[in-house]
């Protein structure tokens, strides 16, 4: 894992603006070997909600307050700042049709009645466990009464987008079925809130089906296929799982977890906690890490709980609460006013008008996204912006809303929020991507700010200064953006395989963005980019 940050220190005589950071002359790492079979059974992480909330809202903030030192950058990014494939994350290239289909096989087989093997009751929700004709195990979940098509659809829409972004998710599908599709298995069990288990009866099944929405004799639910492997609880918000030698990067320092802040802000997934993540021991004897339970996303949580602050303010937002107290409640936030969304069937309190990417908050603290920095969120925003309107449409249509107006509203709102997030994230760094070196030394790069048309070409100017390995200044090149992709001829270094550092200063409307230092050297086929140091 130490090879993820491929660094080598140079002489302290380097130019002050460059610093001692130097990269090994090698291609960036694209896959992490964190799927080595475990010799010993790993432990589970099971934490009660009360314990979790107390630790995250009170204990950890207090401990962090007395921690000396600066915030640490992510440790699992490669030399280009990207996250390699791992048991946590996969760099996927998906088509809109891939997104529409998702990671699964289309839901439970309808060829035969589903055998009900149990009901688990937790809080206000129920989960009916079934076996389909293929003997695959699913959990059926339902929308709350009076809120049809909310949680079931939101879960699938966000599950599709989360999977498209590269994360592991369960196989979830919206399903519709008649009562006769369910038959009680002879071995069916019923689990109470107290943890007691007894034989399940037809009366139990009828009781809990009575809590679900049914129209014209048809039930609508979310079928979530049980993930493969042995379940080992949720994901720790910080530290590592000590019983897993493959888990070497503290979770709060994983870029794939920290960058989720962009994704969760986009879809307003406010219900973050260890219990809404899952770790399994696969048949190959390594751990696989999942995220799940997106039913309160897309504003559904605010609608079903009548709590409009969700996504705008956390449960314990002391500063906001104090300001409200000082002003005797006279100060009203824009999101506290009467909802302006059209109220279509299945639609939550989801809008783009008052969406502020920098101010978005989950309902409770979640350490990885609380520590997300500009580089983490740039990485995630770049992936998010690759999802086109066609990808977004495919995800929303997978939610199977019956009112076409809901579908169109969600598509347009998601695209508006996506663009707000992109402009915000790309405006806080030098948003240069797809950097390629060639020839005697020509460096080409895409400016994502221009590629996604957040600004005009005439507003952008690049000043590129090259240095050799020791930090000696070589030459300076000025370039104007003629398109979203810019190429510049640079003077290379003459030692250590032509090691060259290109210091790129991006200016828009005369305002300087944070610097980017591109490290280059000669490889087997000429010059190549071996590292990017974004400031």
C-alpha positions in Angstrom: 0.0 0.0 0.0 2.9 2.3 0.6 3.5 2.2 -3.2 0.3 4.2 -3.7 2.0 7.4 -2.9 5.1 6.9 -5.0 7.3 9.6 -3.5 11.1 10.1 -3.2 12.6 13.1 -1.4 15.1 15.3 -3.3 17.7 17.7 -2.0 16.5 20.4 0.3 18.0 22.9 -2.2 14.8 22.6 -4.3 12.9 25.8 -5.1 10.7 26.8 -2.2 7.5 26.7 -4.4 8.3 23.1 -5.5 9.1 21.5 -2.2 10.9 18.2 -1.8 8.2 16.0 -3.4 9.5 13.8 -6.3 7.9 10.8 -7.9 9.3 7.5 -9.1 9.7 7.2 -12.8 6.9 4.7 -13.3 3.3 4.4 -14.5 0.7 5.2 -11.8 -0.8 2.4 -9.9 -4.2 1.4 -11.1 -5.1 -1.7 -8.9 -4.5 -2.3 -5.2 -3.8 -5.9 -4.1 -6.2 -5.8 -1.1 -7.9 -9.0 -1.9 -5.4 -11.4 -0.4 -7.2 -14.4 1.2 -7.3 -14.1 5.0 -5.8 -16.8 7.1 -7.8 -16.0 10.2 -11.6 -15.1 10.4 -11.9 -11.3 10.6 -13.9 -9.6 13.3 -17.3 -7.9 12.8 -18.0 -4.2 13.5 -21.4 -3.9 15.2 -22.2 -0.7 17.0 -25.6 0.4 18.3 -27.1 3.6 17.0 -27.1 5.4 20.4 -23.4 4.4 20.8 -22.6 5.5 17.3 -24.3 8.9 17.5 -22.8 9.7 20.9 -19.3 8.8 19.6 -19.6 10.8 16.4 -21.5 13.8 17.7 -19.7 14.3 21.0 -16.7 12.2 21.7 -14.9 12.4 18.3 -15.4 16.2 17.8 -14.0 16.8 21.3 -11.0 14.6 20.6 -10.4 16.2 17.2 -10.5 19.7 18.8 -7.4 18.8 20.9 -5.6 17.1 18.0 -2.4 19.0 17.1 -1.4 19.4 13.5 -2.9 20.0 10.1 -5.5 17.9 8.4 -3.9 15.0 6.6 -4.4 14.4 2.9 -5.8 11.2 1.5 -3.4 8.3 1.6 -4.9 5.9 -1.0 -4.6 8.1 -4.1 -2.0 7.2 -6.8 0.6 9.6 -8.2 -2.1 11.2 -10.4 -4.4 11.8 -7.5 -6.8 9.0 -8.6 -8.1 6.1 -6.6 -7.0 2.7 -7.9 -9.4 -0.3 -8.2 -9.8 -2.1 -4.9 -12.2 -4.1 -2.7 -13.8 -0.7 -2.0 -14.0 1.0 -5.4 -13.8 0.3 -9.1 -13.1 2.8 -11.9 -16.1 1.9 -14.1 -16.8 3.1 -17.6 -20.6 2.7 -18.0 -23.1 3.4 -20.7 -26.6 4.7 -20.0 -27.9 1.2 -20.7 -25.5 -0.1 -18.1 -26.9 2.4 -15.6 -30.4 1.5 -16.4 -29.7 -2.2 -15.9 -27.5 -1.6 -12.8 -25.2 -4.2 -11.1 -27.9 -6.9 -10.8 -29.9 -9.4 -12.8 -33.2 -7.6 -12.9 -34.8 -8.6 -9.6 -36.3 -11.8 -8.2 -37.6 -14.4 -10.7 -41.3 -14.2 -11.1 -41.6 -17.7 -12.6 -42.8 -19.2 -9.3 -44.3 -17.8 -6.1 -41.8 -16.3 -3.7 -41.3 -18.3 -0.5 -41.5 -16.0 2.5 -38.8 -17.3 5.0 -38.9 -14.5 7.5 -39.9 -11.0 8.6 -37.5 -8.7 10.5 -38.9 -5.7 12.3 -36.7 -2.7 13.0 -38.0 0.7 13.9 -40.9 1.7 11.7 -39.7 -0.4 8.7 -40.3 -4.0 7.9 -38.3 -6.4 5.7 -39.9 -9.5 4.3 -37.2 -12.1 3.4 -38.1 -14.2 0.3 -36.5 -16.9 -1.8 -37.4 -16.8 -5.5 -37.6 -19.5 -8.1 -33.8 -19.6 -8.4 -33.5 -19.9 -4.6 -31.9 -16.4 -4.5 -32.6 -14.6 -1.3 -34.1 -11.1 -1.3 -35.5 -8.6 1.3 -38.7 -6.9 0.3 -39.1 -3.3 1.6 -42.0 -1.0 1.2 -42.8 2.7 1.1 -44.4 4.3 4.1 -48.2 4.6 4.1 -49.4 7.8 2.4 -46.0 8.1 0.7 -46.1 5.8 -2.4 -43.1 5.5 -4.7 -40.8 7.5 -2.4 -38.3 5.3 -0.7 -38.5 2.4 -3.1 -37.8 4.6 -6.1 -35.2 6.9 -4.4 -33.2 3.9 -3.3 -32.9 2.5 -6.8 -32.1 5.9 -8.5 -29.3 6.6 -6.0 -28.1 3.0 -6.0 -27.7 3.3 -9.8 -25.7 6.6 -9.6 -23.6 5.3 -6.7 -22.7 2.2 -8.7 -21.9 4.3 -11.8 -19.6 6.4 -9.7 -17.6 3.2 -8.8 -18.9 2.0 -5.5 -20.1 -1.5 -4.4 -23.9 -1.6 -3.9 -26.5 -4.3 -3.4 -28.6 -5.6 -6.3 -31.8 -3.5 -5.8 -34.9 -3.3 -8.1 -38.4 -1.9 -7.9 -40.9 -4.7 -8.1 -44.7 -5.0 -8.4 -46.5 -8.2 -7.4 -49.9 -9.6 -6.4 -50.6 -11.1 -3.0 -50.6 -14.6 -4.5 -47.0 -14.2 -5.4 -46.1 -14.7 -1.8 -46.4 -18.1 0.0 -45.3 -18.8 3.5 -42.4 -21.3 3.8 -42.7 -24.1 6.4 -39.5 -22.9 8.0 -40.4 -19.2 8.1 -39.2 -17.4 11.2 -40.4 -14.1 12.8 -37.9 -11.9 14.6 -39.1 -9.3 17.1 -37.5 -6.0 18.0 -36.3 -7.6 21.2 -34.3 -10.1 19.2 -36.6 -13.1 19.9 -37.4 -15.5 17.1 -40.4 -17.8 16.7 -42.2 -19.6 13.9 -43.9 -17.2 11.5 -47.6 -17.5 10.8 -50.0 -16.4 8.0 -51.4 -13.9 10.5 -47.9 -12.3 10.9 -47.5 -12.1 7.1 -50.9 -10.5 6.6 -50.3 -8.0 9.5 -47.1 -6.7 7.9 -48.4 -6.7 4.4 -51.2 -4.6 5.7 -48.6 -1.9 6.5 -47.5 -1.7 2.8 -49.1 0.3 0.1 -51.3 -1.7 -2.3 -53.3 -0.4 -5.2 -55.8 -2.5 -7.1 -54.4 -5.6 -5.4 -50.9 -4.9 -6.5 -48.0 -4.3 -4.1 -45.0 -2.1 -4.9 -41.7 -2.8 -3.1 -38.0 -2.7 -3.2 -36.4 -6.1 -3.8 -32.8 -6.0 -2.4 -30.8 -9.2 -3.1 -28.7 -10.4 -0.2 -25.0 -9.7 -0.9 -22.8 -12.7 -1.2 -20.6 -13.8 1.6 -20.7 -13.6 5.4 -21.8 -10.2 6.7 -19.4 -8.6 9.1 -21.2 -5.5 10.2 -20.8 -1.9 8.9 -17.8 0.3 8.1 -15.8 2.0 10.8 -15.8 5.8 10.3 -12.1 6.0 11.2 -9.2 3.7 11.7 -8.8 0.3 10.1 -10.2 -3.2 10.7 -7.3 -4.6 12.6 -8.3 -8.2 11.9 -7.9 -7.5 8.1 -4.3 -7.2 7.0 -5.5 -5.9 3.6 -7.1 -2.9 5.3 -4.1 -0.6 5.7 -5.4 2.9 5.1 -7.4 4.6 7.9 -10.9 5.0 6.6 -11.0 8.7 7.3 -7.9 9.0 5.0 -9.4 7.1 2.1 -10.1 9.4 -0.9 -12.9 7.1 -2.2 -14.7 7.6 1.2 -13.9 11.3 1.6 -14.9 12.0 -2.0 -18.3 10.6 -1.4 -19.2 14.0 0.0 -19.7 15.2 -3.6 -22.0 12.2 -4.5 -24.0 12.4 -1.3 -24.5 16.2 -1.7 -25.6 15.6 -5.3 -28.4 13.2 -4.4 -28.9 14.6 -0.9 -28.1 11.2 0.9 -28.3 12.5 4.4 -28.6 9.2 6.3 -24.9 8.4 6.8 -23.7 6.0 9.5 -21.9 2.8 9.9 -25.2 0.9 9.8 -25.8 2.1 6.3 -22.7 0.4 5.0 -21.8 -3.3 4.9 -18.7 -5.5 4.9 -18.7 -9.1 3.8 -16.3 -11.9 3.8 -16.3 -13.2 0.3 -16.0 -16.8 -0.8 -12.4 -15.9 -1.8 -11.7 -15.1 1.9 -11.2 -11.3 1.6 -13.4 -8.4 2.6 -15.6 -6.4 0.3 -17.0 -3.0 1.3 -20.5 -1.8 0.4 -22.7 1.3 0.7 -26.4 0.9 0.9 -29.8 2.1 2.2 -30.5 5.2 0.0 -34.3 5.4 0.7 -34.1 8.8 2.4 -32.2 10.4 -0.4 -33.6 12.8 -3.0 -35.4 14.7 -0.2 -37.6 11.7 0.7 -36.4 11.8 4.4 -37.5 15.5 4.6 -40.9 14.6 3.2 -41.7 11.5 5.3 -40.4 13.0 8.6 -41.6 16.6 7.9 -38.1 17.9 8.7 -37.2 20.4 6.0 -33.6 21.1 7.3 -32.3 17.7 6.1 -29.5 18.4 3.7 -29.2 22.0 4.8 -28.4 21.6 8.5 -27.2 18.7 10.7 -29.1 17.5 13.7 -26.5 19.2 16.1 -25.6 22.4 14.2 -24.8 24.5 17.2 -23.9 27.7 15.2 -27.2 27.7 13.3 -29.2 26.9 16.4 -27.5 29.7 18.4 -28.2 32.2 15.6 -31.8 31.2 15.6 -31.9 31.6 19.4 -30.2 35.1 19.2 -32.7 36.3 16.6 -35.6 34.8 18.6 -36.4 32.7 15.5 -37.0 35.7 13.3 -34.3 34.7 10.9 -35.7 32.3 8.3 -33.5 30.3 6.0 -34.6 30.0 2.4 -35.1 26.3 2.7 -37.4 26.9 5.7 -39.9 28.6 3.6 -42.8 26.9 1.9 -41.8 24.2 -0.5 -41.8 25.3 -4.1 -41.5 21.9 -5.7 -44.5 20.7 -7.6 -45.5 17.8 -5.3 -45.7 15.1 -7.9 -46.3 11.5 -6.9 -43.2 9.9 -5.3 -41.3 13.2 -5.2 -39.4 14.3 -2.1 -38.3 17.7 -0.9 -35.6 17.9 -3.6 -34.6 21.1 -5.4 -31.7 22.9 -6.8 -32.7 26.5 -6.2 -31.2 26.8 -2.7 -28.6 24.0 -3.1 -25.2 25.2 -1.9 -22.5 22.5 -2.5 -20.2 24.0 0.1 -22.9 24.2 2.8 -24.5 20.8 2.3 -24.6 18.7 5.5 -25.6 15.1 6.3 -28.0 14.6 9.2 -25.1 13.4 11.4 -21.4 13.5 11.3 -19.5 11.0 9.2 -15.8 11.4 9.7 -14.6 10.6 6.1 -16.7 13.3 4.4 -16.1 15.7 7.3 -12.4 15.6 6.4 -12.9 15.9 2.6 -10.5 18.5 1.1 -10.5 20.2 -2.2 -8.5 17.5 -3.9 -10.8 14.7 -2.7 -13.8 16.6 -4.0 -12.2 17.5 -7.3 -11.5 13.8 -7.8 -15.1 12.8 -7.1 -16.5 15.8 -9.1 -14.5 14.8 -12.2 -16.1 11.3 -12.1 -19.6 12.7 -11.4 -19.4 15.1 -14.4 -18.6 12.2 -16.7 -22.2 11.0 -16.1 -24.2 12.6 -19.0 -27.8 13.6 -19.0 -28.5 10.2 -20.6 -26.8 8.4 -17.7 -29.0 10.5 -15.2 -32.1 9.7 -17.2 -31.3 6.0 -17.2 -30.9 6.1 -13.4 -34.1 8.0 -12.7 -36.1 5.8 -15.1 -34.8 2.7 -13.2 -36.8 4.1 -10.3 -40.0 3.4 -12.2 -42.0 6.4 -11.2 -45.6 6.2 -12.5 -45.9 9.9 -12.9 -43.8 11.1 -15.9 -43.6 14.5 -14.4 -41.7 13.2 -11.4 -39.2 11.5 -13.7 -38.6 14.7 -15.7 -38.4 16.9 -12.6 -35.8 14.7 -11.0 -33.7 14.5 -14.1 -33.6 18.3 -14.5 -33.0 18.8 -10.8 -30.2 16.3 -10.7 -28.5 17.9 -13.7 -28.8 21.3 -12.2 -27.3 20.2 -8.9 -24.6 18.3 -10.8 -23.5 21.4 -12.6 -23.5 23.4 -9.4 -21.3 20.8 -7.8 -19.0 20.7 -10.8 -18.5 24.5 -10.9 -17.9 24.6 -7.2 -15.3 21.8 -7.1 -13.5 22.8 -10.3 -13.3 26.4 -9.1 -11.3 25.5 -6.0 -8.3 23.9 -7.7 -6.5 24.0 -11.1 -9.0 21.6 -12.8 -6.6 20.1 -15.3 -7.2 16.5 -16.4 -6.1 14.0 -19.0 -2.5 15.3 -19.0 -0.4 13.7 -21.7 3.2 14.2 -22.6 4.8 13.6 -26.1 7.7 14.4 -28.3 10.7 16.4 -27.2 8.3 17.6 -24.5 4.8 18.7 -25.4 2.3 18.7 -22.5 -1.4 18.6 -23.3 -4.3 18.9 -20.8 -8.0 19.3 -20.6 -9.4 22.2 -18.5 -12.5 20.8 -17.0 -13.9 24.3 -16.3 -13.9 25.0 -20.0 -14.8 21.5 -21.0 -18.1 21.7 -19.1 -18.6 25.3 -20.2 -18.5 26.9 -16.8 -16.6 29.8 -18.3 -15.4 31.3 -21.6 -12.1 30.7 -23.4 -11.0 34.4 -23.4 -11.1 34.4 -19.6 -8.4 31.8 -19.1 -4.7 32.1 -19.2 -1.9 29.6 -18.3 1.6 30.4 -17.2 3.8 27.3 -17.2 7.3 27.3 -15.7 9.5 24.2 -15.9 12.2 23.1 -13.4 14.6 20.2 -13.4 14.9 17.6 -10.7 17.0 19.8 -8.4 14.5 22.6 -8.7 16.5 24.8 -11.1 14.2 27.1 -13.2 14.4 26.3 -16.9 11.9 28.3 -18.9 8.5 29.9 -18.8 5.7 29.6 -21.3 2.5 31.6 -21.6 -0.6 30.1 -23.2 -4.1 31.2 -23.9 -6.9 28.7 -24.0 -8.0 28.2 -27.6 -10.2 25.3 -26.7 -10.9 23.1 -23.6 -7.7 21.2 -24.5 -4.4 23.1 -24.5 -0.9 22.0 -25.6 2.3 23.7 -24.8 5.9 23.0 -25.8 8.1 22.9 -22.7 11.8 22.8 -22.0 12.7 19.6 -20.3 15.4 18.8 -17.7 18.6 17.1 -18.7 19.2 14.7 -15.8 17.5 11.7 -14.2 15.6 10.6 -17.4 14.8 14.2 -18.2 12.9 14.7 -15.0 10.9 17.9 -15.4 8.5 19.7 -13.2 5.9 21.9 -14.9 4.5 24.6 -12.5 1.1 25.6 -14.0 -0.6 28.7 -12.9 -4.2 29.0 -14.1 -5.8 32.5 -14.1 -9.4 33.3 -14.8 -10.5 36.9 -15.2 -7.1 37.8 -13.7 -7.7 35.7 -10.6 -5.1 33.0 -9.8 -6.2 29.5 -8.9 -4.2 27.2 -6.7 -1.1 25.8 -8.4 -0.6 22.5 -10.0 2.8 20.9 -10.4 3.0 18.2 -13.1 6.0 15.9 -12.9 7.3 14.3 -16.1 10.2 12.0 -17.1 11.2 9.8 -20.0 9.7 6.3 -20.0 10.0 3.4 -22.5 8.1 5.4 -25.1 9.2 8.9 -24.5 8.0 11.5 -22.0 5.2 10.6 -19.7 3.3 12.2 -16.8 4.4 10.4 -13.6 2.8 12.6 -10.9 0.5 15.6 -10.2 0.8 17.7 -7.1 -2.3 19.8 -6.7 -2.0 22.6 -4.1 
